[in-house]
């Protein structure tokens, strides 16, 4: 009888522990990750970092953990929805295009370089309705050279602290997102920004797509001013490579290299 009571107590404690663990964990939008956020981390993101609860799913857990660890503060964000233009089908009816959601955000973080300010620039894209064309798109972050911002460099002269993630899954199918990540920009230029290519997975034709571009920049702690950051998304409806060019606003997608360029910018004081 004593053994049975002990066994029941163990089972009861295990159930309580499991319930407690479940209460601490929080579902997060799938970015091809197995990790999740607990309630304490969510509260830090909302009250310390400054991310709205409705925005949390715009970021992979890895990025959110990074923001918490680096004492990040959100200083600007902007959100935009774009509908791909309808085209006329063979029977004369209008065929709707995809729907693209874009968000650009800037954070200031605790600097790991003495005498420097540190910023994290993040641009997220998501095709919430499948686009008609699944070719090679592009995304970029551009800012004026007058900002006097620098890109972190490796010992062999390559840009560091850059990330480009791309995820896809079939629409209306309960599957995990399949994701890939690159740490090398397609193009960059000192003091004006970075750009990357996105190879949209064309099959199946109802694929949804999402991802982000992220880059750290530094500036002298005595440097201050107001700036615009121009994020761009370039959508392709014909074959070809995305090209980048330098404009007064910073590195940008070359308009002639894609079918459509969509700007989404932010502004802030630093």
C-alpha positions as MATLAB code, in Angstrom:
seq = 'XXXXXXXXXXXXXXXXXXXXXXXXXXXXXXXXXXXXXXXXXXXXXXXXXXXXXXXXXXXXXXXXXXXXXXXXXXXXXXXXXXXXXXXXXXXXXXXXXXXXXXXXXXXXXXXXXXXXXXXXXXXXXXXXXXXXXXXXXXXXXXXXXXXXXXXXXXXXXXXXXXXXXXXXXXXXXXXXXXXXXXXXXXXXXXXXXXXXXXXXXXXXXXXXXXXXXXXXXXXXXXXXXXXXXXXXXXXXXXXXXXXXXXXXXXXXXXXXXXXXXXXXXXXXXX';
ca = [
       0.000    0.000    0.000;
       2.852    2.329    0.871;
       4.548    1.645   -2.478;
       1.298    2.430   -4.317;
       0.962    5.780   -2.504;
       4.563    6.680   -3.370;
       3.990    5.732   -7.028;
       0.847    7.868   -7.205;
       2.735   10.779   -5.683;
       5.481   10.473   -8.312;
       2.902   10.420  -11.123;
       1.132   13.453   -9.635;
       4.383   15.428   -9.325;
       5.321   14.535  -12.914;
       1.956   15.832  -14.137;
       2.366   19.081  -12.184;
       5.875   19.518  -13.579;
       4.640   18.949  -17.141;
       1.809   21.450  -16.703;
       4.221   24.010  -15.286;
       6.619   23.528  -18.193;
       3.784   23.917  -20.697;
       2.712   27.148  -19.014;
       6.234   28.539  -19.347;
       6.531   27.741  -23.062;
       4.889   29.866  -25.731;
       3.989   28.976  -29.295;
       5.945   30.928  -31.879;
       5.486   31.231  -35.630;
       7.573   28.571  -37.373;
      10.816   29.745  -38.973;
      12.251   26.256  -39.397;
      13.382   26.277  -35.761;
      12.725   23.900  -32.885;
      13.224   26.500  -30.154;
      10.457   28.596  -28.586;
      10.001   31.557  -26.255;
       9.009   31.419  -22.612;
       6.726   33.964  -20.957;
       9.616   35.836  -19.326;
      11.326   36.301  -22.700;
       8.099   37.552  -24.265;
       7.701   40.120  -21.489;
      11.298   41.290  -22.026;
      10.685   41.686  -25.751;
       7.551   43.751  -25.149;
       8.642   45.925  -22.219;
      12.446   46.109  -22.594;
      13.115   45.736  -26.334;
       9.905   47.545  -27.339;
       8.488   45.007  -29.810;
       4.690   44.901  -29.996;
       3.213   41.496  -29.181;
       1.644   41.434  -32.660;
       5.122   41.865  -34.204;
       6.878   39.011  -32.393;
       6.071   36.440  -35.089;
       7.887   38.625  -37.635;
      11.180   37.424  -36.126;
      12.803   33.988  -35.766;
      13.426   32.912  -32.165;
      17.172   33.070  -32.814;
      16.927   36.773  -33.678;
      14.672   37.483  -30.682;
      17.120   35.791  -28.303;
      19.906   37.860  -29.852;
      17.947   41.081  -29.235;
      17.385   40.167  -25.580;
      21.028   39.196  -25.002;
      22.304   42.416  -26.588;
      19.977   44.723  -24.586;
      18.380   45.934  -27.826;
      15.901   48.820  -28.007;
      13.587   49.229  -30.993;
      13.993   52.733  -32.400;
      11.917   52.582  -35.606;
       9.676   50.240  -37.588;
       7.386   50.371  -40.611;
       4.945   47.880  -42.128;
       3.640   47.688  -45.696;
       1.332   45.362  -47.666;
       1.597   45.152  -51.460;
      -0.697   43.292  -53.851;
       0.852   41.877  -57.019;
      -1.000   43.341  -59.997;
      -3.698   41.220  -61.638;
      -3.093   39.964  -65.175;
      -5.576   38.889  -67.837;
      -5.850   35.128  -68.266;
      -6.366   33.222  -71.519;
     -10.147   33.314  -71.088;
     -10.115   37.068  -70.441;
     -10.648   36.975  -66.672;
      -8.394   38.815  -64.244;
      -6.018   36.554  -62.343;
      -5.057   37.915  -58.940;
      -1.428   38.091  -57.963;
       0.200   37.358  -54.635;
       0.143   39.460  -51.481;
       3.476   40.626  -50.051;
       3.918   41.889  -46.479;
       7.042   43.908  -45.645;
       8.461   45.225  -42.380;
      11.612   47.270  -41.801;
      12.952   47.775  -38.270;
      15.997   49.302  -36.573;
      17.343   48.507  -33.106;
      20.105   50.093  -31.062;
      22.111   47.542  -29.078;
      24.765   47.487  -26.394;
      27.979   47.896  -28.366;
      30.767   45.342  -28.302;
      33.242   47.913  -29.683;
      34.661   50.632  -27.466;
      33.695   54.151  -28.519;
      31.103   52.904  -31.043;
      27.316   52.893  -31.306;
      25.814   49.682  -32.661;
      22.622   49.266  -34.705;
      20.805   46.229  -36.071;
      18.820   46.732  -39.292;
      16.183   44.111  -40.078;
      13.937   43.738  -43.131;
      11.274   41.005  -43.218;
       9.268   39.879  -46.255;
       6.391   37.390  -46.525;
       4.244   36.293  -49.455;
       1.004   35.497  -47.593;
      -0.650   34.655  -50.934;
       1.454   32.825  -53.516;
       2.953   35.045  -56.236;
       2.389   33.994  -59.841;
       6.113   33.947  -60.503;
       8.651   32.026  -58.430;
      11.961   33.246  -59.810;
      14.875   35.170  -58.279;
      13.834   38.188  -56.198;
      16.067   40.598  -54.296;
      16.129   42.562  -51.050;
      18.382   45.374  -49.846;
      19.145   47.744  -46.971;
      20.419   51.176  -47.977;
      21.428   54.309  -46.055;
      23.230   57.566  -46.963;
      27.032   57.644  -46.882;
      26.723   60.899  -44.891;
      25.666   58.778  -41.884;
      29.297   57.682  -41.514;
      28.231   54.150  -40.615;
      30.611   51.228  -41.081;
      29.998   47.560  -41.830;
      31.869   45.061  -39.614;
      34.554   43.222  -41.594;
      36.336   39.892  -41.196;
      40.127   39.492  -41.268;
      39.971   38.629  -44.994;
      37.924   41.720  -45.865;
      34.432   40.181  -46.048;
      31.270   41.675  -44.534;
      30.421   40.177  -41.131;
      27.195   40.030  -39.119;
      25.010   39.724  -42.218;
      22.166   37.200  -42.529;
      19.643   36.359  -45.228;
      17.008   33.717  -44.455;
      14.514   32.226  -46.899;
      11.646   29.878  -45.956;
       8.904   28.218  -48.002;
       5.988   25.810  -47.623;
       2.846   24.925  -49.627;
      -0.196   27.115  -48.973;
      -3.038   25.581  -46.913;
      -0.848   22.615  -45.960;
       0.001   21.919  -42.333;
       3.741   21.536  -42.798;
       6.780   23.138  -41.218;
       8.552   25.866  -43.124;
      11.703   24.700  -44.909;
      14.396   27.325  -44.424;
      17.880   28.119  -45.668;
      20.283   30.824  -44.539;
      23.185   32.725  -46.073;
      25.787   34.839  -44.284;
      27.248   36.406  -47.432;
      25.570   39.389  -49.145;
      25.128   39.296  -52.904;
      26.457   42.876  -53.008;
      27.602   45.524  -50.551;
      29.365   48.857  -50.551;
      31.205   50.610  -47.699;
      29.009   53.092  -45.880;
      25.832   52.587  -47.946;
      24.386   49.108  -47.379;
      23.971   45.466  -48.377;
      21.787   43.394  -50.699;
      20.848   39.757  -51.232;
      19.155   37.444  -53.723;
      16.113   35.306  -52.887;
      15.616   32.182  -55.021;
      11.887   31.537  -54.659;
      11.037   27.824  -54.675;
       8.753   27.560  -57.714;
       7.230   24.126  -57.043;
       4.603   23.471  -55.928;
       3.002   26.519  -57.517;
       1.068   27.361  -54.329;
       4.213   27.880  -52.247;
       4.233   30.598  -49.606;
       7.528   32.405  -49.015;
       9.027   34.430  -46.194;
      12.393   35.501  -44.858;
      14.516   38.397  -43.724;
      17.682   40.368  -44.322;
      19.666   41.546  -41.301;
      22.843   43.589  -40.896;
      24.774   45.204  -38.044;
      26.365   48.639  -38.505;
      28.576   50.798  -36.273;
      29.322   54.490  -35.924;
      31.439   56.676  -33.657;
      29.681   57.329  -30.344;
      30.122   61.081  -30.928;
      28.318   60.844  -34.269;
      24.620   61.770  -34.185;
      21.878   62.891  -36.537;
      18.651   61.889  -38.263;
      18.490   59.267  -40.984;
      16.273   57.346  -43.365;
      16.854   53.653  -43.989;
      15.551   52.447  -47.336;
      14.606   48.785  -47.500;
      13.761   47.495  -50.977;
      12.182   44.322  -52.322;
      12.600   43.521  -56.019;
      10.132   41.088  -57.622;
      10.982   39.241  -60.819;
       8.557   38.076  -63.524;
      11.225   37.120  -66.052;
      14.522   35.267  -65.838;
      17.694   37.069  -64.845;
      19.880   38.114  -61.969;
      19.104   40.879  -59.497;
      21.620   43.730  -59.682;
      22.418   46.481  -57.200;
      23.595   50.076  -57.612;
      24.640   53.047  -55.481;
      22.139   55.910  -55.186;
      22.084   58.995  -52.895;
      19.819   57.085  -50.483;
      22.282   54.197  -50.335;
      22.691   50.776  -51.917;
      19.529   49.888  -53.867;
      18.164   47.341  -56.313;
      18.824   48.338  -59.914;
      15.314   48.940  -61.341;
      16.194   47.557  -64.794;
      17.180   44.169  -63.320;
      13.725   43.288  -61.918;
      10.070   43.723  -62.875;
       9.088   45.789  -59.845;
      10.901   47.484  -56.956;
       9.011   48.134  -53.719;
      10.399   50.627  -51.193;
       9.651   50.457  -47.467;
      11.561   52.928  -45.324;
      12.029   54.035  -41.738;
      13.424   57.157  -40.064;
      14.983   57.772  -36.665;
      17.441   59.897  -34.705;
      20.712   58.373  -33.555;
];
